[in-house]
Structure formats: C-alpha cells, structure tokens
Amino acid sequence: MIDLLSEDLKHSERYKGCSIDIWRDDRRGCYLAELYAPVRNRMLLQQRQPFSDIQSAVAYMKEQIDKYYSQGWYKDCIIDVWFDPYLYSYLAELYVPVQSEMVSQEKQAFSDIQSALAYMRAQIDKLSF
C-alpha cells in the first residue's frame, strides 16, 4: 500500500483528456507518477511508476498518453479511446448528449487510435441533433 498525503502531490496536469499526478515518495526516495485516463465517464488509474525527477515523469506519461489514450470532443459528443492490454486493441466509446448528461452510444474495438476516431466521427456525422 502506498501512503501519500495531499501535501506529497508535487505536480498535477491535464493532457489530452487524461490526468498526470506526480507525488513525492520520501520513503522510497523517488517521485511516483500516476496516469489517469477517462474510461466510461470516470477517470481510472492506468499506470503508476517511480521516477527520479518530475520532468522525466511528465515526459514519459505524455508519451504514454500520445501512444495509448485519446479523448476528443466532436460536435458536442465525446469520443474516448484507450488501449486495453487484455484485448491488445484500442477500445473506443462514443458519448452523446441526452438532456443534461453524456450517455454512452456505442463501444467498439480498433487496431489504432486514428481508425477509432475516424469511425466514431463518421458515426456522429450520421446522428441528427
């Protein structure tokens, strides 16, 4: 178990719909970087890893986000794409606005992020708002 307190949080930022939190872990003498990605309208911990400095942690996590995760708005809809290591594919989920909340419309597996985004954008173009 990792005991981290709010004062241990040294850096936090949003990047392409994901969240990167960097904690100082004095017991282990390192920084712990956590990557949270949007999955089904929630932010879920995807990766936690130790680093010697904050800059390396942020750079590595941004690379991971660029490689494995994406979230985008398109015509008032949300497209979430994330890598599922169990299926070894990218899962894309489309959320559409229904009254005052976003509701999942479709979920599908893809071989890459670009295909997922292109397909979901085409699906949104077919919808009538």
N, C-alpha and C positions, 0 to 999 in steps of 0.2 A: 504494500500500500504506500502511496506517495502522499505525504502530508505537506501540502502547500497552502500558505495563507495569502490573503489578498495583498499584503504588503510584499510578498515574494514576486508578484507579477511585475515584470520589468519592461515588457513591450507587448502591445496588442495592436493588430491592424486587420482591416478587411482587404481582401484581394480577390477580385473576380467572383464575388458572391460567397467566398469562403472566409474563414477567420483563422488568424495565426496568433497564438498566445505564447509568449516566452516567459518562463519562470526561472528564478534563481533558486537552485537546489544546493544550499550550503553543505548539507550532509554529504552529498556526493561530489561537491566541488565542481559543478557544471551548470549549464543552463538547460532546461528541459523545454523543448518546443512541442507545441500541440497544434495539430491541424484539424479544424472542424469544417465539414462540408455539408451543404444542405441536402438532406435526404427526406423526402416526403414531408415537406413543410417544417422540418426540425433541423437543427444543427447538431450533427453527430460527430463524436471524436473518431477520426480516421487514422491518425498516426501520432505517436509520441516518441520523441527521440532526443538523446542528450547531445549537446554541442559545447564547444569550448568558449564561444562568443556569440553575441546576439546577431551580428551581421551575417555570419555563416548560417545560422539557424534560419533567418528570414530568407536569405537567398535560396537555400535548399528547399524550404517549404514552398516558395513561389515556383520553383522548378517543378515540384510535385503537382501543384495546382495546375500549372500550364500543361503538364503531361497527362493528368488523370481526372481533373474535375473542371466543370464549367457550369455556369448558371447565366442565363440571359433572359432579358425581357424582350418580347416581340409582340407588338400590337396589343399591349395590356395583358399579355399572358406571360407565364414563367416557364422556361424550359430548364430543367435540372438534368445534368449529365454527370455521372460518376462511374468510376471503374470498380467493378465487382470482381475481386480476386478469386472467388469461388467459381463463378461462371466464366472467368477470364474473358470478359467482354464489358463494354460500356452499357450502362442502363440509362435510358432517357425517360423522363417523366414530364408530361405536359400538364400544367395547371391553368385553368381558365377562370375568369372572374364570374362568380354567381352571387348576386346580390352584394353583400359586403365582405365576402371571403373568397379565397382561391381554392378551387376544387380540382382534384386530380381527374383528368380527362382520359389520359392514355399513358401506358408504360410499355417500353419495348427495349430489347437488346440490340446493340450495334457493334460493329467491329472497330469503329473510331468515332471520335467526338464530332468531326466535321459532318460525317454522314448522319449522325443523330440530330445535330442542329438543323441540317438542311431538310431532313424528313419532317421534323416537328414544325418547322416554319411553314412547310407546304401544307401540313395539317391545319395550322392556324389560318392560313390563307383560304382554306375551304370552309371554315366556320363563318357563320354570319352573326355579327354583333349588332 
